[in-house]
Amino acid sequence: MKRIEAIIRPDKVSEVCTALDNAGHSGLTVTPVEVQGEQKGWVNYVRGMSHTVNLLNKVRIEVVVKDNDLEPILKKIRDAALTGEAGDGSLFVNELADAVRIRTGESGIEAI
């Protein structure tokens, strides 16, 4: 099992969720996050004073997939989140040792 963590633009969440749902992966976690990356933020002017905003609003989507579903799901997320501009986000993949469904006690692949 693999856990995919996607950090994407907030306006792309709906497209990514729809792409995952269409691929049969409706189970996911969505969390608002603030990040600092290559965009380096922006400068805000309030009452003539400049204030640099280094942290930008993004959304983290986490989904657990079977090993053989990894590449197709990564492609679907990338295609749905892509704008071609700086700040599109990042994808991270982690090995997942185990999963347990609390309600039924199922573990491993059956739990996802």
Buried (B, 14 or more C-beta within 10 A) or exposed (E): BBBBBBBBBEEBBEBBBEBBEEBEBEEBEBEEEEBEBEBEEEEEEEEEEEEEEEEBEBBBBBBBBEEEBBEEBBEBBBEBBBEEEEEBBEBEBEEBEEBEEEEEEEEEEEBB
